[in-house]
Amino acid sequence: MACACSCREVLLLAGMHIIALTSIGSAIPCFSFFLVSIKDEFNTTSGLVGIANSLSIGLTALLGPLASTMSRKYGYRNTVVVGGLSYSLGMMISSQVTQVWQLFLSHSLMTGAGVCICFQTMVIYVNLNYKRSASIANGVLFAAIGLGILIVPLACSVLKMYYGWRGSLLIMGAVSLHSVVIATLIFRKDFYPISEDQDKKCSIDMITNDEDRDTILHNLRLFKKYPRLILMTVATCFICVGYSGFYVHLIASAIYKGVTDFQASIIFGGFGIGNLAGRVANAIPLYFGWISEYNLFIFCMFVITCTMSAVAVSQSFPSLLTFSLITGLFFGIYIPQIPAIVKEFVPKRVFARAYGISLVPSGFTAIFGGYIVGALYDKIGNYKISFFFAAANYLIVGIMLTIAEIITKLRGKTQKISEEDNDSEKETHV
């Protein structure tokens, strides 16, 4: 029985990996690759096209509470199917737009909302059901993003030669529809975000009695009850600005530096290889206890600051490829740590709500990342300052979390000394 359960967990994880690949691993990289083509066809600015993609990335975080609520009320299968239909149709409709503003409805709204509902639901499932191997399961699930960054630009580069950007986007959207079928097959109808060995009646009781109190007021109270959740929320806000700005404009910056479309896709693919390796290997140092999740997260912030700045000043294809690969590696390492760190800060019974509400502010900031980087390029004429701005956000997070960790340790030492003094006074009195 244990073996069968284990096999089912592996099959579920493999299915969720494929769904993640067709959603967040495909939709956002695909649009990023065609950013220059869309900009040229509609004769618009990089900032405007960039904000359409950034808005899609922002909704991936902004609608986290919606994914949490839907998964609890309607189950995993229905929620992931709805998300799959939304982002697949959004990609196909985006291929037929005639004006730029229509992209904000098809790509930003439909694709972004679908990716969020689908992917965040699977993140919640993994963290609540893979108890003994949550870090490994997170790594496998998030590895789909890195794999998508690796193969999607290369596929789009080939498709564009035969079908143009519109035909390529239509084909990619059609391929993404397979996620609906996979979700229907791998998720049971009555799956809820609690362990499967619990009785279904107990599941329903939990949902109707406690989880129904999923109001804005109750969610905001989590920040007051668990102050460390505020720290992580602020950190993800800065991260999403830098992430969306760099991610959305990496291919465009390479093209404007003189490389070909195919070389730009290889650079983005190198970023994807690093991303994939980081997401798969991030659990290794944690498994052997070499470093904590929190400290690993901080280390990644400082490394990414350096490598992203190196991408900003690089001009040749080899240097752009090298530093993009290294940046992708540490992107892949730190991103799976976010839900794991949030899980450490709050009890398991409120994790879904806490994780969802902590992503909302970062969703707003992610919207502006792509626009700011693109607007800086439109004003200055190169991406150097733009990428320095993106890197500065990671530097701020690294410094902020380091200071918080130092303060926490100092308080712990002070409290320990105080307790020892009290014990000593008691012994003297006796």
LUMLORO-372028 format. One record per residue (C-alpha): residue in one letter; x, y, z. Coordinates in steps of 0.05 Angstrom, whole numbers, plus 5000, padded with zeros to 4 digits. Layout:
<zalums>
+------+------+------+------+
: code :   xx :   yy :   zz :
+------+------+------+------+
:    A :    X :    Y :    Z :
...
+------+------+------+------+
</zalums>
This chain:
<zalums>
+------+------+------+------+
: code :   xx :   yy :   zz :
+------+------+------+------+
:    M : 5000 : 5000 : 5000 :
:    A : 5056 : 5048 : 5018 :
:    C : 5091 : 5031 : 4952 :
:    A : 5027 : 5045 : 4913 :
:    C : 5018 : 5111 : 4949 :
:    S : 5089 : 5129 : 4934 :
:    C : 5080 : 5112 : 4860 :
:    R : 5018 : 5154 : 4857 :
:    E : 5055 : 5213 : 4888 :
:    V : 5109 : 5206 : 4835 :
:    L : 5058 : 5203 : 4778 :
:    L : 5021 : 5263 : 4807 :
:    L : 5085 : 5303 : 4811 :
:    A : 5104 : 5284 : 4740 :
:    G : 5036 : 5305 : 4715 :
:    M : 5039 : 5371 : 4753 :
:    H : 5108 : 5384 : 4724 :
:    I : 5080 : 5377 : 4653 :
:    I : 5022 : 5423 : 4669 :
:    A : 5069 : 5474 : 4698 :
:    L : 5112 : 5469 : 4636 :
:    T : 5052 : 5484 : 4591 :
:    S : 5029 : 5542 : 4635 :
:    I : 5080 : 5585 : 4671 :
:    G : 5137 : 5551 : 4634 :
:    S : 5107 : 5566 : 4566 :
:    A : 5061 : 5627 : 4566 :
:    I : 5108 : 5680 : 4594 :
:    P : 5172 : 5659 : 4558 :
:    C : 5134 : 5653 : 4492 :
:    F : 5109 : 5725 : 4497 :
:    S : 5177 : 5750 : 4519 :
:    F : 5209 : 5720 : 4456 :
:    F : 5159 : 5756 : 4411 :
:    L : 5165 : 5823 : 4448 :
:    V : 5207 : 5856 : 4394 :
:    S : 5163 : 5828 : 4337 :
:    I : 5100 : 5854 : 4371 :
:    K : 5133 : 5922 : 4385 :
:    D : 5154 : 5929 : 4312 :
:    E : 5088 : 5907 : 4282 :
:    F : 5046 : 5955 : 4323 :
:    N : 5099 : 6009 : 4322 :
:    T : 5095 : 6020 : 4397 :
:    T : 5144 : 6027 : 4455 :
:    S : 5181 : 5973 : 4494 :
:    G : 5150 : 5999 : 4558 :
:    L : 5078 : 5988 : 4534 :
:    V : 5090 : 5917 : 4508 :
:    G : 5132 : 5903 : 4569 :
:    I : 5077 : 5923 : 4617 :
:    A : 5028 : 5876 : 4581 :
:    N : 5075 : 5818 : 4597 :
:    S : 5091 : 5845 : 4667 :
:    L : 5017 : 5849 : 4682 :
:    S : 5011 : 5776 : 4664 :
:    I : 5069 : 5759 : 4711 :
:    G : 5038 : 5803 : 4765 :
:    L : 4971 : 5768 : 4761 :
:    T : 5008 : 5702 : 4772 :
:    A : 5020 : 5728 : 4843 :
:    L : 4963 : 5777 : 4851 :
:    L : 4909 : 5725 : 4844 :
:    G : 4941 : 5676 : 4893 :
:    P : 4883 : 5682 : 4943 :
:    L : 4834 : 5666 : 4887 :
:    A : 4871 : 5602 : 4871 :
:    S : 4872 : 5584 : 4945 :
:    T : 4797 : 5596 : 4952 :
:    M : 4778 : 5559 : 4888 :
:    S : 4820 : 5498 : 4906 :
:    R : 4787 : 5493 : 4974 :
:    K : 4716 : 5502 : 4948 :
:    Y : 4718 : 5465 : 4882 :
:    G : 4776 : 5417 : 4890 :
:    Y : 4843 : 5413 : 4853 :
:    R : 4817 : 5382 : 4789 :
:    N : 4765 : 5434 : 4773 :
:    T : 4811 : 5492 : 4791 :
:    V : 4869 : 5469 : 4749 :
:    V : 4823 : 5453 : 4690 :
:    V : 4794 : 5524 : 4692 :
:    G : 4863 : 5554 : 4696 :
:    G : 4887 : 5511 : 4637 :
:    L : 4829 : 5532 : 4593 :
:    S : 4841 : 5605 : 4611 :
:    Y : 4915 : 5611 : 4594 :
:    S : 4910 : 5566 : 4532 :
:    L : 4853 : 5607 : 4502 :
:    G : 4888 : 5671 : 4523 :
:    M : 4950 : 5652 : 4483 :
:    M : 4909 : 5633 : 4421 :
:    I : 4868 : 5697 : 4424 :
:    S : 4933 : 5738 : 4432 :
:    S : 4956 : 5711 : 4365 :
:    Q : 4896 : 5744 : 4331 :
:    V : 4897 : 5814 : 4362 :
:    T : 4895 : 5875 : 4316 :
:    Q : 4912 : 5929 : 4367 :
:    V : 4960 : 5932 : 4426 :
:    W : 4906 : 5945 : 4478 :
:    Q : 4875 : 5878 : 4463 :
:    L : 4937 : 5843 : 4490 :
:    F : 4919 : 5870 : 4559 :
:    L : 4855 : 5829 : 4556 :
:    S : 4880 : 5766 : 4522 :
:    H : 4950 : 5759 : 4549 :
:    S : 4952 : 5801 : 4612 :
:    L : 4884 : 5781 : 4639 :
:    M : 4864 : 5714 : 4610 :
:    T : 4934 : 5683 : 4606 :
:    G : 4959 : 5714 : 4671 :
:    A : 4897 : 5694 : 4711 :
:    G : 4898 : 5623 : 4683 :
:    V : 4971 : 5613 : 4698 :
:    C : 4961 : 5637 : 4769 :
:    I : 4900 : 5594 : 4783 :
:    C : 4934 : 5533 : 4754 :
:    F : 5004 : 5539 : 4781 :
:    Q : 4990 : 5566 : 4851 :
:    T : 4939 : 5512 : 4863 :
:    M : 4993 : 5460 : 4849 :
:    V : 5042 : 5496 : 4894 :
:    I : 4992 : 5493 : 4951 :
:    Y : 4979 : 5419 : 4937 :
:    V : 5053 : 5401 : 4938 :
:    N : 5067 : 5438 : 5003 :
:    L : 5008 : 5407 : 5039 :
:    N : 5012 : 5336 : 5015 :
:    Y : 5086 : 5320 : 5004 :
:    K : 5105 : 5322 : 5077 :
:    R : 5170 : 5282 : 5076 :
:    S : 5197 : 5310 : 5011 :
:    A : 5167 : 5380 : 5004 :
:    S : 5233 : 5412 : 4983 :
:    I : 5246 : 5360 : 4929 :
:    A : 5174 : 5363 : 4904 :
:    N : 5178 : 5439 : 4902 :
:    G : 5242 : 5434 : 4862 :
:    V : 5212 : 5386 : 4811 :
:    L : 5149 : 5429 : 4804 :
:    F : 5187 : 5495 : 4797 :
:    A : 5237 : 5462 : 4750 :
:    A : 5183 : 5465 : 4697 :
:    I : 5194 : 5540 : 4693 :
:    G : 5268 : 5531 : 4678 :
:    L : 5253 : 5476 : 4628 :
:    G : 5203 : 5522 : 4594 :
:    I : 5254 : 5579 : 4590 :
:    L : 5302 : 5529 : 4558 :
:    I : 5259 : 5498 : 4504 :
:    V : 5203 : 5548 : 4490 :
:    P : 5247 : 5603 : 4460 :
:    L : 5282 : 5552 : 4416 :
:    A : 5215 : 5524 : 4393 :
:    C : 5189 : 5594 : 4381 :
:    S : 5251 : 5611 : 4340 :
:    V : 5239 : 5552 : 4294 :
:    L : 5163 : 5563 : 4289 :
:    K : 5173 : 5637 : 4274 :
:    M : 5213 : 5622 : 4211 :
:    Y : 5154 : 5583 : 4182 :
:    Y : 5091 : 5614 : 4213 :
:    G : 5111 : 5682 : 4240 :
:    W : 5098 : 5705 : 4311 :
:    R : 5022 : 5699 : 4305 :
:    G : 5022 : 5628 : 4279 :
:    S : 5074 : 5608 : 4330 :
:    L : 5034 : 5636 : 4388 :
:    L : 4971 : 5601 : 4363 :
:    I : 5008 : 5534 : 4359 :
:    M : 5037 : 5543 : 4429 :
:    G : 4968 : 5558 : 4457 :
:    A : 4940 : 5496 : 4425 :
:    V : 4996 : 5453 : 4455 :
:    S : 4981 : 5483 : 4524 :
:    L : 4909 : 5456 : 4520 :
:    H : 4938 : 5387 : 4535 :
:    S : 4944 : 5409 : 4608 :
:    V : 4868 : 5405 : 4614 :
:    V : 4869 : 5332 : 4595 :
:    I : 4927 : 5316 : 4642 :
:    A : 4894 : 5352 : 4701 :
:    T : 4830 : 5312 : 4690 :
:    L : 4870 : 5247 : 4691 :
:    I : 4917 : 5257 : 4750 :
:    F : 4872 : 5293 : 4801 :
:    R : 4816 : 5257 : 4836 :
:    K : 4749 : 5292 : 4838 :
:    D : 4748 : 5299 : 4914 :
:    F : 4820 : 5324 : 4924 :
:    Y : 4824 : 5380 : 4975 :
:    P : 4886 : 5413 : 5003 :
:    I : 4894 : 5365 : 5062 :
:    S : 4928 : 5297 : 5066 :
:    E : 4892 : 5241 : 5030 :
:    D : 4891 : 5194 : 5089 :
:    Q : 4841 : 5238 : 5125 :
:    D : 4768 : 5222 : 5122 :
:    K : 4728 : 5261 : 5070 :
:    K : 4677 : 5281 : 5123 :
:    C : 4734 : 5311 : 5164 :
:    S : 4756 : 5349 : 5101 :
:    I : 4687 : 5378 : 5091 :
:    D : 4682 : 5398 : 5164 :
:    M : 4748 : 5434 : 5160 :
:    I : 4726 : 5471 : 5098 :
:    T : 4658 : 5493 : 5124 :
:    N : 4678 : 5510 : 5195 :
:    D : 4747 : 5541 : 5191 :
:    E : 4768 : 5552 : 5120 :
:    D : 4704 : 5589 : 5101 :
:    R : 4730 : 5647 : 5142 :
:    D : 4772 : 5666 : 5083 :
:    T : 4754 : 5739 : 5083 :
:    I : 4800 : 5798 : 5069 :
:    L : 4799 : 5817 : 5143 :
:    H : 4817 : 5747 : 5167 :
:    N : 4874 : 5743 : 5116 :
:    L : 4902 : 5811 : 5136 :
:    R : 4902 : 5789 : 5209 :
:    L : 4954 : 5737 : 5191 :
:    F : 5005 : 5793 : 5182 :
:    K : 4991 : 5817 : 5253 :
:    K : 4993 : 5748 : 5283 :
:    Y : 5056 : 5726 : 5244 :
:    P : 5100 : 5788 : 5236 :
:    R : 5155 : 5750 : 5198 :
:    L : 5104 : 5741 : 5142 :
:    I : 5108 : 5817 : 5131 :
:    L : 5183 : 5813 : 5121 :
:    M : 5177 : 5759 : 5068 :
:    T : 5121 : 5796 : 5033 :
:    V : 5162 : 5860 : 5028 :
:    A : 5221 : 5820 : 5002 :
:    T : 5179 : 5787 : 4947 :
:    C : 5154 : 5856 : 4927 :
:    F : 5224 : 5880 : 4910 :
:    I : 5242 : 5813 : 4879 :
:    C : 5183 : 5815 : 4832 :
:    V : 5202 : 5884 : 4806 :
:    G : 5273 : 5860 : 4789 :
:    Y : 5250 : 5792 : 4764 :
:    S : 5196 : 5816 : 4717 :
:    G : 5240 : 5871 : 4689 :
:    F : 5298 : 5824 : 4674 :
:    Y : 5256 : 5766 : 4651 :
:    V : 5211 : 5805 : 4604 :
:    H : 5268 : 5843 : 4570 :
:    L : 5326 : 5794 : 4569 :
:    I : 5314 : 5772 : 4497 :
:    A : 5299 : 5842 : 4472 :
:    S : 5363 : 5869 : 4505 :
:    A : 5405 : 5815 : 4471 :
:    I : 5375 : 5830 : 4403 :
:    Y : 5387 : 5905 : 4411 :
:    K : 5460 : 5889 : 4429 :
:    G : 5469 : 5859 : 4360 :
:    V : 5458 : 5784 : 4367 :
:    T : 5411 : 5746 : 4321 :
:    D : 5342 : 5721 : 4340 :
:    F : 5369 : 5650 : 4345 :
:    Q : 5428 : 5672 : 4388 :
:    A : 5379 : 5710 : 4433 :
:    S : 5338 : 5647 : 4440 :
:    I : 5401 : 5609 : 4460 :
:    I : 5417 : 5663 : 4512 :
:    F : 5347 : 5656 : 4540 :
:    G : 5356 : 5580 : 4535 :
:    G : 5421 : 5586 : 4575 :
:    F : 5382 : 5625 : 4628 :
:    G : 5332 : 5567 : 4626 :
:    I : 5386 : 5514 : 4634 :
:    G : 5413 : 5549 : 4695 :
:    N : 5342 : 5558 : 4721 :
:    L : 5327 : 5485 : 4711 :
:    A : 5391 : 5463 : 4745 :
:    G : 5379 : 5509 : 4803 :
:    R : 5308 : 5484 : 4815 :
:    V : 5330 : 5411 : 4812 :
:    A : 5392 : 5420 : 4855 :
:    N : 5366 : 5470 : 4906 :
:    A : 5345 : 5414 : 4953 :
:    I : 5415 : 5384 : 4957 :
:    P : 5447 : 5433 : 5007 :
:    L : 5382 : 5433 : 5047 :
:    Y : 5379 : 5357 : 5049 :
:    F : 5449 : 5351 : 5077 :
:    G : 5439 : 5409 : 5125 :
:    W : 5495 : 5452 : 5096 :
:    I : 5453 : 5515 : 5099 :
:    S : 5384 : 5536 : 5120 :
:    E : 5330 : 5556 : 5070 :
:    Y : 5331 : 5627 : 5095 :
:    N : 5406 : 5636 : 5090 :
:    L : 5407 : 5603 : 5021 :
:    F : 5355 : 5653 : 4999 :
:    I : 5397 : 5712 : 5024 :
:    F : 5460 : 5685 : 4989 :
:    C : 5423 : 5680 : 4923 :
:    M : 5401 : 5753 : 4929 :
:    F : 5473 : 5778 : 4931 :
:    V : 5497 : 5732 : 4875 :
:    I : 5440 : 5752 : 4829 :
:    T : 5457 : 5826 : 4842 :
:    C : 5527 : 5814 : 4814 :
:    T : 5508 : 5769 : 4756 :
:    M : 5450 : 5812 : 4733 :
:    S : 5496 : 5873 : 4734 :
:    A : 5546 : 5833 : 4692 :
:    V : 5491 : 5819 : 4640 :
:    A : 5477 : 5894 : 4638 :
:    V : 5549 : 5911 : 4616 :
:    S : 5561 : 5850 : 4572 :
:    Q : 5561 : 5860 : 4497 :
:    S : 5586 : 5795 : 4466 :
:    F : 5545 : 5732 : 4456 :
:    P : 5591 : 5687 : 4499 :
:    S : 5590 : 5735 : 4559 :
:    L : 5515 : 5746 : 4554 :
:    L : 5504 : 5671 : 4552 :
:    T : 5551 : 5657 : 4611 :
:    F : 5522 : 5709 : 4658 :
:    S : 5451 : 5693 : 4638 :
:    L : 5463 : 5620 : 4654 :
:    I : 5492 : 5637 : 4723 :
:    T : 5435 : 5686 : 4737 :
:    G : 5385 : 5632 : 4717 :
:    L : 5419 : 5582 : 4763 :
:    F : 5409 : 5625 : 4825 :
:    F : 5339 : 5644 : 4803 :
:    G : 5324 : 5570 : 4802 :
:    I : 5353 : 5561 : 4872 :
:    Y : 5317 : 5617 : 4908 :
:    I : 5246 : 5614 : 4878 :
:    P : 5227 : 5545 : 4908 :
:    Q : 5249 : 5571 : 4976 :
:    I : 5194 : 5624 : 4979 :
:    P : 5135 : 5577 : 4995 :
:    A : 5181 : 5535 : 5040 :
:    I : 5201 : 5596 : 5081 :
:    V : 5128 : 5619 : 5086 :
:    K : 5111 : 5549 : 5110 :
:    E : 5162 : 5558 : 5166 :
:    F : 5133 : 5624 : 5188 :
:    V : 5060 : 5601 : 5196 :
:    P : 5023 : 5539 : 5220 :
:    K : 5003 : 5488 : 5167 :
:    R : 4929 : 5501 : 5176 :
:    V : 4935 : 5572 : 5150 :
:    F : 4991 : 5561 : 5100 :
:    A : 4946 : 5564 : 5038 :
:    R : 4916 : 5631 : 5061 :
:    A : 4983 : 5659 : 5083 :
:    Y : 5019 : 5640 : 5020 :
:    G : 4963 : 5668 : 4976 :
:    I : 4958 : 5735 : 5013 :
:    S : 5033 : 5744 : 5017 :
:    L : 5037 : 5742 : 4941 :
:    V : 4985 : 5796 : 4929 :
:    P : 5030 : 5858 : 4941 :
:    S : 5085 : 5827 : 4899 :
:    G : 5035 : 5819 : 4843 :
:    F : 5024 : 5894 : 4841 :
:    T : 5099 : 5908 : 4841 :
:    A : 5113 : 5857 : 4786 :
:    I : 5065 : 5894 : 4740 :
:    F : 5112 : 5954 : 4739 :
:    G : 5178 : 5917 : 4732 :
:    G : 5173 : 5904 : 4658 :
:    Y : 5145 : 5974 : 4645 :
:    I : 5200 : 6010 : 4684 :
:    V : 5256 : 5971 : 4650 :
:    G : 5225 : 5983 : 4582 :
:    A : 5211 : 6056 : 4596 :
:    L : 5284 : 6067 : 4618 :
:    Y : 5306 : 6036 : 4552 :
:    D : 5259 : 6080 : 4512 :
:    K : 5287 : 6142 : 4547 :
:    I : 5361 : 6125 : 4550 :
:    G : 5369 : 6081 : 4488 :
:    N : 5403 : 6020 : 4521 :
:    Y : 5388 : 5968 : 4573 :
:    K : 5448 : 5980 : 4617 :
:    I : 5414 : 6026 : 4668 :
:    S : 5350 : 5985 : 4662 :
:    F : 5385 : 5921 : 4685 :
:    F : 5423 : 5958 : 4739 :
:    F : 5355 : 5980 : 4766 :
:    A : 5331 : 5908 : 4765 :
:    A : 5394 : 5884 : 4802 :
:    A : 5386 : 5939 : 4855 :
:    N : 5321 : 5907 : 4877 :
:    Y : 5357 : 5842 : 4894 :
:    L : 5411 : 5880 : 4931 :
:    I : 5358 : 5915 : 4974 :
:    V : 5326 : 5847 : 4992 :
:    G : 5394 : 5816 : 5010 :
:    I : 5412 : 5874 : 5056 :
:    M : 5343 : 5876 : 5087 :
:    L : 5340 : 5802 : 5103 :
:    T : 5412 : 5801 : 5129 :
:    I : 5396 : 5857 : 5178 :
:    A : 5333 : 5822 : 5200 :
:    E : 5372 : 5757 : 5212 :
:    I : 5425 : 5794 : 5253 :
:    I : 5372 : 5828 : 5295 :
:    T : 5337 : 5762 : 5307 :
:    K : 5401 : 5728 : 5330 :
:    L : 5420 : 5787 : 5376 :
:    R : 5351 : 5784 : 5408 :
:    G : 5358 : 5710 : 5417 :
:    K : 5426 : 5718 : 5452 :
:    T : 5398 : 5774 : 5496 :
:    Q : 5339 : 5731 : 5516 :
:    K : 5385 : 5671 : 5530 :
:    I : 5431 : 5714 : 5574 :
:    S : 5371 : 5742 : 5611 :
:    E : 5345 : 5671 : 5624 :
:    E : 5413 : 5649 : 5650 :
:    D : 5417 : 5709 : 5697 :
:    N : 5348 : 5693 : 5724 :
:    D : 5367 : 5621 : 5736 :
:    S : 5431 : 5644 : 5771 :
:    E : 5391 : 5690 : 5817 :
:    K : 5344 : 5634 : 5835 :
:    E : 5402 : 5588 : 5853 :
:    T : 5434 : 5642 : 5896 :
:    H : 5368 : 5656 : 5931 :
:    V : 5361 : 5582 : 5947 :
+------+------+------+------+
</zalums>
